[in-house]
Amino acid sequence: MIRLVWLLLILPLVACSPSRPGSSDDDDSGADDDDFFPDDDDLSPDDDDSTDVAPDVIITEVIPEPYDEDVFADGLFFVRFDRLPDSVEIELTQAGAPVELSVGWGSGPVAEWEAVSGLEADTAYELTVRWEPNSAGDLEYDFRTSEAGLPLPNPDALIDRVFSTDLTSGNFVEPPGIGAIIQSMLADATLLCDIDAASNLSPFSQPGLHFLSGLGTLDGPDIVPEPCSEISWMTAGSDQQLGTSDDRPGIFDNPSFELGPTDMTMPMQGLSVTINDMVMTGVYSTDGQSIVGGTLQGRIDTRPLAPALDPEGGEDAICQLVEETIGVSCSECGSPNPGAFCLGISVTELVSTWRPNIDLELTTCVDILNDFGCQDEWDQYDDNGDGTYAGCPGF
C-alpha cells in the first residue's frame, strides 16, 4: 500500500513538470523573442508553436494494488485515470509468459481488465500499463494471488451457514465519483444470507443454488437478524415460491457462486431503496468460514435518495450531480417506475463472515402483519392509510 501511495504521488509530480520553452533559434521578431513574454508575435505566420503538447493523463487508482500478495484471483481489476487517455495497453505475464487479457472501458475513465482463462490461485504475476499522453514512463509492478479459489473438500458443509456482509466495507467502483456518497447512505447496512437446504451443490445440478437473505443489526457485540424485517428468497422470483416458473437459482462452482439477476431492497437514509437486476458473486474460503472477493452489481433508482442530497433540488438531484461532475447520465429505470433516474452500482472486494450463532427463517410481510410485536412496521405496507395493507398482496 505504501508503495502505491508513492507511485501515485510521483506520477503527478513528474507529469506536472514544466515543459521546456522553445529553443533560442526560434526568432520571429528579433533576439529577444521568448515564448514566455507578451512581445512574442504569435500572429506571425512563421511562428512555430508545434512544440505544445497535451498534459499527461494521470493514473489515480489501480486494482490490484502494487506488490499486494493477497489478491483474490476472481476479483475485478481496473486502472482509473484522471481523464480518458488517448490510448491504453495493459499486459500481464506469469513467470515471463504472456497472459491473454480482455480489456474494456467501465463508466468514466476506468480501464477494466480480466484474464480470459482466469487467474490461478497462489500465483505471482507481473502487470504493465502503457498509456498516452504520458511522459512518466510505464507503470510496472508485481502482485500475487491468494489461496482463495481452491476447491472445498466438502461443500455441503456450507448448507445453512449464515454469513454477514458489511456493504460499506467494499470498494464502490460505480457510480464513478459519487460512490462514497452511496456508501455513506448505506451506513450500518448488513446483509445476512445463507445457502438453504433446498440447494443442490452438485456440479451436475447447476444452477441449483438457493439463498435466503435478510438484514442484520448489532445486538451488543453480535449481529442478529433485524427484528420485524422480511427474510426472503433471493432465488425464488417475484412470487417468493420455490419450484415455480420464475425461479432464478444461482450457480455454485466450487468454491465460487453467482446469484441473480434479482431485486433486493436495502435501507438507505431511513428509506427502502431497491437495487434492481442485482448480481452477486463471491468465493468461499478453503476453511468455509468466510466469503472473499465478493462483488455486487445492479441498478439503483436515485429518486428516493435525492432529498437526502439536496432537499430542494428535485428528484433528479443525484442525476444532475453525476452529469455535471463526471459526465455520466442516469439511465431509464423501466417499469414499474419509468424515468431516466437509475444509476449503475458496482461494489467489489466485499468480505463476508460466518455467523454460527444465527439461523435464518423465511419471514414474509404476512408474518410481520400478523405479529402484534411488529406494529411499528405495519405502516410501510399501508401507503394508502386505509388499513388494507396493499403493499403486502398476500395479506
Backbone hydrogen bonds, N-H to C=O, Kabsch-Sander energy under -0.5 kcal/mol:
donor,donor_aa,acceptor,acceptor_aa,energy
5,V,1,M,-2.2
6,W,2,I,-2.1
7,L,3,R,-2.5
8,L,4,L,-2.8
9,L,5,V,-1.8
10,I,6,W,-2.7
11,L,7,L,-2.4
13,L,9,L,-1.1
14,V,10,I,-2.5
15,A,11,L,-2.8
16,C,12,P,-1.9
17,S,14,V,-1.4
26,D,23,S,-1.9
27,D,25,D,-1.1
28,D,26,D,-0.5
29,S,30,G,-0.6
33,D,30,G,-1.6
37,F,34,D,-2.7
40,D,37,F,-1.5
42,D,40,D,-1.3
44,S,41,D,-1.1
47,D,44,S,-1.8
49,D,47,D,-0.7
52,D,49,D,-2.1
57,V,133,P,-2.7
60,T,80,R,-2.7
61,E,80,R,-1.4
63,I,78,F,-2.4
67,Y,142,D,-3.0
68,D,65,E,-1.7
71,V,144,R,-2.4
75,G,72,F,-1.7
77,F,75,G,-0.6
77,F,113,W,-0.8
78,F,63,I,-1.9
79,V,111,A,-2.3
80,R,61,E,-3.1
81,F,109,P,-2.9
82,D,58,I,-2.2
86,D,132,E,-2.5
87,S,132,E,-1.3
89,E,130,R,-3.1
91,E,128,T,-2.8
92,L,99,V,-0.5
93,T,126,E,-2.4
94,Q,97,A,-2.8
97,A,94,Q,-1.7
99,V,92,L,-3.0
102,S,114,E,-2.7
104,G,112,E,-2.6
106,G,110,V,-2.9
110,V,108,G,-2.1
111,A,79,V,-2.8
111,A,109,P,-0.5
112,E,104,G,-2.9
112,E,110,V,-0.7
113,W,77,F,-2.3
114,E,102,S,-1.7
116,V,100,E,-2.2
118,G,115,A,-1.5
119,L,73,A,-0.6
122,D,146,S,-2.3
123,T,120,E,-0.5
125,Y,143,F,-2.9
126,E,93,T,-2.5
127,L,141,Y,-3.1
128,T,91,E,-2.7
129,V,139,L,-2.6
130,R,89,E,-3.0
132,E,87,S,-1.8
139,L,129,V,-2.2
140,E,138,D,-0.6
141,Y,127,L,-2.1
143,F,125,Y,-2.0
144,R,68,D,-2.7
145,T,123,T,-2.5
146,S,71,V,-2.8
150,L,147,E,-1.4
157,A,154,N,-1.8
158,L,155,P,-2.2
159,I,156,D,-1.5
160,D,195,I,-3.4
161,R,158,L,-2.1
162,V,160,D,-0.5
163,F,193,C,-2.9
164,S,353,T,-2.5
165,T,191,L,-2.4
166,D,351,V,-0.7
167,L,165,T,-0.9
167,L,189,A,-1.6
169,S,166,D,-1.8
170,G,167,L,-0.7
171,N,348,T,-3.1
172,F,170,G,-0.7
173,V,171,N,-1.2
173,V,346,S,-1.7
174,E,346,S,-1.6
178,I,175,P,-0.9
179,G,175,P,-0.8
181,I,178,I,-0.7
182,I,178,I,-1.8
183,Q,179,G,-2.7
184,S,180,A,-2.2
185,M,181,I,-1.7
186,L,182,I,-0.9
186,L,183,Q,-0.8
187,A,184,S,-1.4
189,A,186,L,-2.4
190,T,188,D,-0.7
190,T,216,G,-0.6
191,L,165,T,-2.6
192,L,214,G,-3.3
193,C,163,F,-1.9
194,D,212,L,-1.8
195,I,158,L,-0.6
195,I,161,R,-0.6
196,D,194,D,-0.7
196,D,210,H,-2.8
199,S,196,D,-2.1
200,N,208,G,-2.7
205,S,202,S,-2.0
206,Q,203,P,-0.5
208,G,250,G,-0.8
209,L,250,G,-2.2
212,L,194,D,-1.7
213,S,232,S,-2.6
214,G,192,L,-2.2
216,G,190,T,-2.6
217,T,224,V,-2.9
219,D,222,D,-3.5
222,D,219,D,-1.6
224,V,217,T,-2.9
226,E,215,L,-3.1
229,S,226,E,-1.0
231,I,363,T,-1.8
232,S,213,S,-2.2
234,M,211,F,-2.6
235,T,211,F,-0.6
240,Q,237,G,-1.2
241,Q,236,A,-0.8
244,T,241,Q,-0.8
247,D,244,T,-1.7
248,R,235,T,-2.8
250,G,209,L,-2.9
251,I,258,E,-2.5
253,D,251,I,-0.6
253,D,256,S,-3.0
256,S,253,D,-2.8
257,F,282,G,-2.2
258,E,251,I,-1.8
259,L,280,M,-2.9
262,T,278,M,-1.5
264,M,275,I,-2.0
266,M,273,V,-3.3
268,M,271,L,-2.9
269,Q,185,M,-1.2
271,L,268,M,-2.2
273,V,266,M,-3.3
273,V,271,L,-0.7
275,I,264,M,-3.6
276,N,274,T,-0.7
276,N,299,R,-3.0
278,M,262,T,-3.5
278,M,275,I,-0.6
279,V,297,Q,-2.8
280,M,259,L,-2.0
281,T,295,T,-1.9
282,G,257,F,-1.5
283,V,292,V,-1.8
284,Y,255,P,-2.8
285,S,290,S,-2.8
288,G,285,S,-1.8
291,I,352,S,-2.1
292,V,283,V,-3.0
294,G,350,L,-2.8
295,T,281,T,-2.0
296,L,347,V,-2.3
297,Q,279,V,-2.1
298,G,345,I,-2.0
299,R,276,N,-2.3
300,I,343,L,-2.7
301,D,274,T,-0.9
302,T,300,I,-0.6
302,T,341,F,-2.2
305,L,302,T,-0.7
306,A,302,T,-1.3
306,A,303,R,-0.6
308,A,305,L,-0.9
309,L,305,L,-1.1
309,L,306,A,-0.8
310,D,306,A,-2.7
313,G,310,D,-1.9
317,A,314,G,-1.5
320,Q,316,D,-2.6
321,L,317,A,-2.0
322,V,318,I,-2.4
323,E,319,C,-2.4
324,E,320,Q,-2.6
325,T,321,L,-2.2
326,I,322,V,-2.2
327,G,322,V,-0.7
327,G,323,E,-0.9
328,V,322,V,-1.1
331,S,342,C,-3.4
333,C,339,G,-2.7
337,N,334,G,-0.9
341,F,339,G,-2.0
342,C,331,S,-2.5
343,L,300,I,-2.1
345,I,298,G,-2.8
346,S,174,E,-2.0
347,V,296,L,-2.9
348,T,171,N,-2.3
350,L,294,G,-2.5
352,S,291,I,-2.6
353,T,164,S,-2.2
354,W,289,Q,-2.1
355,R,162,V,-3.4
358,I,355,R,-1.8
363,T,231,I,-2.3
368,I,364,T,-1.8
369,L,365,C,-2.5
370,N,366,V,-1.4
371,D,368,I,-1.1
372,F,370,N,-0.7
374,C,371,D,-2.2
375,Q,372,F,-0.9
377,E,374,C,-2.3
378,W,375,Q,-1.2
380,Q,377,E,-1.0
381,Y,378,W,-2.1
382,D,379,D,-1.9
385,G,382,D,-1.2
391,G,381,Y,-2.6
392,C,389,Y,-1.9
395,F,392,C,-2.3
